[in-house]
Every structure is written in C-alpha cells, then in structure tokens.
Amino acid sequence: MNGIIFKNAVISAANSITKAKHSVDDLNIFPVPDGDTGTNMSMTINAAASVLADTEDNPNISEVSKTVASAMLRGARGNSGVILSLLFRGLSKGFDGKETIDTADLAKAFDMAVEAAYEAVAKPTEGTILTVARLSAVRANQCVEEELTVTEAWGEICKAAEAALQTTPDLLPVLKRAGVVDSGGKGLCIILNGMLSVIRDGVIVEFEKKQPVLSLTSDSGYANAVAEFDDDIRFTYCTEFIVGKDKLGKKIKGLRNALEKIGDCVVVVEDDEIIKVHVHTDKPGVALQHGLEYGQLLTVKVENMKEQHRRVEEAADAAKSKEVEEEQNKLNSEFQFAEPTEEVGFVAVAAGEGLNNLFMDLGCSNIVNGGQSMNPSTEDIQKAVMATGAKNVFVLPNNKNIIMSAQQVIPIVGDRNVIILPTKTIPQGISAMLSYDPDLSVEGNKEIMTSAAADVATGQVTFAARDAEFGSTKIKENDIIALENGKLTITERTPEKAVQKLIKNMVSRETTFITIIYGKDTPAQQAEAIHAQLKVKFPNIDITLINGGQPIYYYIISVE
C-alpha cells in the first residue's frame, strides 16, 4: 500500500463516520446528555482529512501517516476521539520511513497502534473500542502467517473488527442489558470499512448532503452574506457558531428571534444537519446558550469587532481583496499567543457565562468553551495554553471526557510546562483553584490541588437524553435525573424536587460547605427559593448560590 492509497483511505473513512455519526451517538446507553461518541470520532478524523486535501500528489506512506497522526492528535475530542488518534499515531510509527508497506508492516503497525491506545488509558476496559482494536491486530498478524496481501489482510481485519464488536455486550453487561454494542467499537468498524472501500475497490466513500441556500461549509459565501453589516459597529463582539442539530423539526425562527433581542446583524441558516449563526452582540455567552437549545456546538468564533475595525480601516482600499481576507483570518483566532513570562498560569474548561467569570475570578487566564456534550479538541486546549503567558500552566478539564484530550497537549507544547489536573467536574475544578497556594512549588500545588478536587462530592441535576433502564428503574427520555459523583441516584418530575433530594442524600454531619450552581434553564427565583429553604434546613452549613449559566445541567452541587 502506498501513500496516495492511505491518504484516500483516510478521507473515505472520515466521510464514512461523518455519515454514520448520529447512529453511533445513539448507541450511548447512559441517559445523561453526552451521546457524542460518533460526533467526536468524526470531528477527530476529519481534522486529518481536511489537512490531507493540501498534501502533495504523490506522498509516501510515511509522510501521509505522520500528517494524519499530527492532525488527529490536535483535533482529538473526547475519550473516543483521543483513542482513535492514538491508534493512528501507532500506525504512523509502524509506517515510519517507508515508501510503501506490506502485510508484515501493517501487522507491526497495528500492534503499535493497540499498544499506544492501551497505554494511554489508566484502566483499560474490555468490551470497548480497545477490544475491537486489539482483536483486529491479532487478525493482522495471522494474515502475515497466511501470506495474504495488504488488500486481503485489510478485508480480514474489518471482518475481525466486526466480530469483536459483536462480543462487546458479553464483556460489558451494561451493554447487554441495553441491547447494544459498544459505540466506540462501532465507530472504529465504520472507519476501517471506509478505508477498505479505497484499499480494495479504489472508491472513496462520499459524504453527500443537500446544498443549502448559503454555503455552510465555506466562510467566503457566508462572509459575503453578512458583509453589509460591518460598517456600523453597535456591539463589540462578532459571534459565529455552528450547531449540529439534535432536535429535528425544531424551527430556527425561535433562535433568530432570541438573538435579535441581544444583538443585531443576525443571520441564521440551516441545512439537514447543521445551523450556522452570525450575530453582533455584547453577550456572546448568551448567544451560545441559545444555540445549545438546538444541538451541540461544533465550532465557535468570537471576535472583537472594534479592534478588527481599527486594523481593517488601515487597509480599506483592499477590503475585498484576498490579502485582507487572509489578514482577517489571522485575527479570527480566539486565543492570542503570549510569551511565558509569569511563573504560573491556569486554563479551565467550562460553559456558561457565570462559570466562565467565576474561573476568571479565581485566577484562570483563559477559559476553553466546553463541557458535557461539547468536548473541546486537543488543539483548542493547546491554543488556550499558548495564550497563557506562564512557564507553568495548570489545565483543569472539569469533565472526565476531556481529561484525555487535555493530556495530549503535553507532548506538543515545548516552551512551557503543562500540568493536567484530573478534575472531572466543575466543583472539583473550583475546589482545586481555591486550594492553590502561591508559596508552594509547582509540584506541591499539583499535589494539594489534586487532593482538594478529590475531596469534593459533586451532584448534578439534568434530563435524560434517551430511554434507559438501570436495575428496576425505567427512565424515559426527558425525565429529570440526578447524579451523585457520576452515579444516577434519583429520578423526579421537576429539577427542584430532584435537587432537594440530591442535597439531602449528599449532606452528612461533616458537611461544612454547600455550593449550588444553577444553569441557564433554571429560573433565578426557583434557585433562590431553594437556597432559602436549605439555609433554614441546614443552619450550621455555609450555603452559596451561584448563577453559572451552564447548559445541560439545571443544577450542579458541590458538597464539602
């Protein structure tokens, strides 16, 4: 197999998983709104596919695989995306220095891919994408003994992956109870088969979708549609984002109306899968919150137009030229590079204006927009780190599905020391920041901040994203559910009842602090009423109420 075949195979795989991402998302069995395995895998491999479009016509397989590995590492989102990127990094190591590869090279590369993936996971679990990858590698080695060609071997690898996928319910009882296979394993099978289409048949799987009225895949056509609004800058921030629809049939008129109340120059266009939004506003966080009511945020871009306008005015005569477009693209970066002059800096992942402000008040230099169902990429986190002017940068992922993506930043940042604190929830991140001691060393702070995060009990109240069954409890889509330290413990009719039961369960004689963070879908009056009731019920506990403005969760509870 040569470089051009591998290049086209990756592009074909990216198209394959993009077409099937929603069906893979739907395999997630836990009812919390985080069914984004297919989406994360799609976005991860598409980061490579977009870069491959610019590579030379006849590259060798070593060069292509390195390009793919680098792009996927930077674009990796969520645990499934990170594991996928590690598998391709392993393939790249196996293909290193080679013009073409044979079956023996392929088998060796698969072994290295599986090794890289297993090493990156603290507690590897069988019945997941890891199992599918491992048994695929076993079959690849058997193909060497059988003297099969690369084309024949890849076909056998795909068959082995599918067979391994069918065993996942037997390895993970929770999958069997739900009657599904592992979502990450399914995504890997789709990707391998997408590559097979090129390797065996020479056909790139195409991703087809209806042409929208305005191009949603090209900034040029979209920019033309809104250029007329650029002269009169009434608001500071130009906010653009793309929403991946997850509520089919919901009319975008409501989104447009909501945005017109907080800004101007509103453009909202859609096709079958996404909604692209442009608005000038002083409240970009509120605009994003409205977008989240229609689905997941796929891309976000917020620009200070007043600063842009000053620079663009200097080149007014060439405002429509290619040179100016390139200059504007440079200004579109959310984070600007900063020289590491300070000793210590902090980056946190959060969603919601209130939470963003809270982490900034606690000392964070930059906030990466993300969280449940909105996993930022490794590159998103890297940019925030590089925009933090410190020699030592602590990163707080604040979500278990973002920790692995954050960890991949360490090997690609060379001019500063990156420390990933394993914070799995917002309360853990807040507690870690509060425990920082400027008189301690970096290692000393890493230890006490990690310990402080581990001592916090986290409660969350949200809605069920799908029907599910846990033990004797049957959960219907949109039921209110409460989780204590990640475990589903309560189902209720209203968020208010759920949060009161949850706090009652979490409080003990040792409890001294309770923090209640209410989200964008929770009326302030209701949150304040609950706060007042709890102060009466627990007079000896310090109870704080915060407007976090977070999506997904009606309430996030911290108990210490």
Secondary structure, 3 states (H helix, E strand, C coil): CEHHHHHHHHHHHHHHHHHHHHHHHCCCCCCCCCCCHHHHHHHHHHHHHHHHCCCCCCCCHHHHHHHHHHHHHHHCEHHHHHHHHHHHHHHHHHHCCCCECCHHHHHHHHHHHHHHHHHHCCCCCCCCHHHHHHHHHHHHHHHHHCCCCHHHHHHHHHHHHHHHHHHHHHHCHHHHHHCCCCHHHHHHHHHHHHHHHHHHHCCCCCCCCCCCCCCCCCHHHHHHHHHHHCCCCCCCEEEEEEEEECCCCCCCHHHHHHHHCCEEEEEEEECCCEEEEEEEECCHHHHHHHHHCCEEEEEEEEEEHHHHHHHHHCCHHHCCCHHHHHHHHHHCCCCCCCCCCEEEEEEEEECCHHHHHHHHHCCCCEEEECECCECCEHHHHHHHHHCCCEEEEEEECCCCCCHHHHHCCHHHCCCCEEEECCCCCHHHHHHHHHCCCCCCCHHHHHHHHHHHHHCCEEEEEEECCCCEEECCEEECCCCEEEEECCEEEEEECCHHHHHHHHHHHHCCCCCCEEEEEECCCCCHHHHHHHHHHHHHHCCCCEEEEEECCCCCCCEEEEEC
